[in-house]
Each structure stands twice: as C-alpha cells, then as structure tokens.
Amino acid sequence: MSSTDQQIDGPRGCQEHELALTVDLLNLVMRRAEGLPPTIGSDYPHVYCAGNRENMRIIKMGGQVVSHVGLFLTENKVGDHALRVASLGCMVTHPDYRHRGLGSAVAEDFARTMTELAADVGWLGTDIADWYRRLGWEKAGREYIYKLDRGNATLLPSVEEYEVQRGYQGYLEQMLARHQQHPFGTNRSLGLFKLLLDRPDTDRWPQLETYVATRQERLGAYLVVSGREVLEYAGRPEVVAGLLGEVFRREDEPAVSTSDRDDTGAPALDATLSVHAPVADDDLSGVLAGMGLPRSEGYVGLLRIPDLSRLLAKLGLDEIEVEQEENSAVLSRGSESCQLTPREQVKLVFGPERVADFAADLFPIPFYHWPLDYI
Ligand SMILES: CC(C)(COP(=O)(O)OP(=O)(O)OC[C@H]1O[C@@H](n2cnc3c(N)ncnc32)[C@H](O)[C@@H]1OP(=O)(O)O)[C@@H](O)C(=O)NCCC(=O)NCCS
C-alpha cells in the first residue's frame, strides 16, 4: 500500500531503504529524548540491521516511520528442553503520533509475527508493565540477584590455580561451549556471541568486559560484566565463584572516597558487584548460598505465550489438554481442570506466583533469559 498523509501503511516488516529512517526514530525516542547519544545501532547490532529487518515491524504515515517494534529470535534451553524465544525491543511511537492506537497495532503485529515464527514464548523488559498487560503480557519467571561487596567478596573461594585474563581473546569457542553446556544456555552462533561481547562502551552497556579463568589454556569459567553487574557466567561453579571474587577485587577502586557524593547526591563510591543468576542453577547458587550470601529475587521479564498447546508439547507436557475459548483456555489433566486468561497462563507455566492449584507438581517451569541477550 502506498502511503499518503491520511493512510496508515503497516504494520509490516521494514524494507531495506527504510532501515536508516527507522533507526533514526528509535534513536530519537530511546536515546535523544533521554539526552543520550544515538547508539541504538551499536547497542543492538544484531536486531536493528538489514539481516533482521523483516522482524523490525513498522507503521508509516505520510512517508514517515511513526511506530516500530523489534523482534529477535533465540533458542533458550530449559533443562532438557529448548524454547524458541521472541524478544521484544524498541517499542516506540513518534511523540507526535501517540495515543492513536499505533503502538498497540505494532505490538499486536509482534504477537502475530511470533506465532508465524513458531516462537514458544515472548519476552520483554519494561517499566510500563500495565501498558503491555492489556495486550496479554505478564510478569513471570524468577531470577536471583546476589550482591557482592567489600564485606563478603573476600569469602569467595580462591582461583589461585587459574590464570585470570581480561578479554576473551583465544577462548571464545570454549566460552560458547561452556555457555551451551549450561542448563539454561542460549543457542548462539560464534558470530553472534562475538557481536554481543564486542559492543562498544555506551550508556546501555557501560564498560562491557569479559573475564576468563584458564588453566593450561583450558577454560574453567568466564564472566561478562557491564558496569557493576555480572550479566552472564558459565563454567565450573567453584571457579565461577572464585572468578567473581577476583573480578570484584580488580574492579574495586580503593582510591575513591568513601564519604563523597556526586551531583545527584549518590555516594561517589559504588563498591558492589551484582550477579544475575537463574534460580534453578543449583551449582552456582549452591556455592554462594552455602557461604550464606543473601540474595534478592526478581522477575525474568514480561512474558506472553502465543500458543499454549504448542508450548506444553515443547516442554514434554502432552498429558495436559488445552481447549481454547475466546479469551481464555480450559486446561485439563485427569480429574483436574482450570480456566485461565492468557496472563494467568503465563503465571501458571512460569510462576512464580501460583494462580491455580492445577498441576502443581509440573509448574512453574524455570525459564531464564540471560541479560546479555536482552534487547
Ligand atoms: C509506549 C508507546 C510505544 C505507546 O505508543 P502509542 O502509539 O501511544 O500507543 P497506544 O496509542 O496504542 O496506547 C497509548 C495510550 O493511548 C490509548 N489509545 C489507544 N488507541 C487510542 C485511540 N484510538 N484514541 C485515543 N487513545 C488511544 C491507549 O489506551 C493508551 O492509553 P493509556 O496510556 O492512558 O493507558 C509510546 O508512548 C512510546 O514510544 N513511549 C516511549 C518509549 C517507551 O517507553 N517504549 C516502551 C519501552 S518498553
């Protein structure tokens, strides 16, 4: 359809010649409006690019790209199973075109696209959860966040027998193998992994850095750190824990004043390191919890299930029958049954809250999405 001032062109995939216009809109809304430089292209080089442009869903009006949502597919392991995950990023409408339903239209198009792509679950991170709730998204999943500081980092095991190196040079293939061995690893190509790790220093990914612990050129563990956060780790749990302690020491800044504050009133010194971890990673959590390290919990994100029957089959839960009704689904297994809205289905399958007693022995499924994969 050709566009005029009145006509709405889309939602549809972005064409090659519209790529620059679309990325300009994303930078306008997600970066320049926040007083930040236009870094969307380098923050997510795998998402907002020619190779993924069909999954950059846009609406044009009067020849201008006015609304957009991005989709990126990954395959995430959940123990013995793997789920196709459609991540949602850069949901934006131009400020002059808001409150007309355009954002909702591209978000609905995202839902159709993820069904076409046979995704099992949609993932997004946001601070406007209630806008997405109208569209069937719900907070779900559970992650642990451990916080290291000067009072506890010294208790982590030693990695004396390992050589600790900043940067992944020479170890990328072993890192990928370690990541893919992890029960919650994402299926990444070597090229994609490198692209994610090589992203430049921006407000979104400050000082993105990889650390490896090796012995006789064999990788024991790795960490990916950005600012004060550990975004990803893999390897032998006691080596991961030791590497956390070593990186904490290396990143600590003993020369910074402990009493000064910056212009916003925040302390000048932030001598902490937060570690994001899947709740079902018994190995690392076993080491850290065994030390008595406290942890907080958060949701993995907002999730949406495009097709509950297919998701359950993917998880090997064919014993549950699903009958789809207009705005809900009836689930049954033996003598048990329950009727749930799309958002309740998300909570039933991924938790953590219990919305029904149904199949309490099977749910929740410990889904995880590594922060390095966030878009
Ligand atoms: C979030 C965002 C994408 C919404 O885009 P939008 O095109 O305005 O979305 P919609 O028009 O579908 O919905 C916005 C509001 O308009 C209302 N609306 C929808 N259709 C409408 C219509 N035809 N007439 C009037 N209002 C309408 C919606 O109910 C919603 O109301 P609420 O904000 O009071 O709850 C946009 O505000 C934006 O770009 N924000 C900045 C970036 C951002 O925060 N993105 C999300 C990051 S996760």
The ligand as an ORCA input file, in Angstrom:
! r2SCAN-3c Opt
* xyz 0 1
  C       4.711      3.264     24.831
  C       4.420      3.833     23.464
  C       5.127      2.970     22.425
  C       2.928      3.777     23.219
  O       2.669      4.183     21.870
  P       1.229      4.698     21.386
  O       1.242      4.655     19.909
  O       0.890      5.975     22.030
  O       0.317      3.511     21.969
  P      -1.263      3.413     22.019
  O      -1.868      4.576     21.306
  O      -1.629      2.084     21.498
  O      -1.537      3.446     23.575
  C      -1.220      4.614     24.331
  C      -2.469      5.133     25.026
  O      -3.413      5.560     24.072
  C      -4.660      4.884     24.268
  N      -5.260      4.708     22.937
  C      -5.172      3.652     22.112
  N      -5.875      3.888     20.993
  C      -6.388      5.121     21.102
  C      -7.193      5.910     20.262
  N      -7.599      5.485     19.069
  N      -7.523      7.147     20.699
  C      -7.103      7.609     21.889
  N      -6.325      6.891     22.742
  C      -5.977      5.650     22.341
  C      -4.281      3.607     24.949
  O      -5.365      3.066     25.653
  C      -3.170      4.081     25.869
  O      -3.751      4.743     26.948
  P      -3.011      4.973     28.389
  O      -1.604      5.452     28.101
  O      -3.840      6.027     29.028
  O      -3.030      3.669     29.093
  C       4.876      5.309     23.344
  O       4.324      6.042     24.422
  C       6.372      5.498     23.354
  O       7.036      5.453     22.309
  N       6.934      5.733     24.573
  C       8.366      5.959     24.729
  C       9.159      4.667     24.546
  C       8.721      3.597     25.539
  O       8.543      3.850     26.713
  N       8.567      2.393     24.978
  C       8.280      1.212     25.777
  C       9.568      0.696     26.292
  S       9.413     -0.938     26.899
*
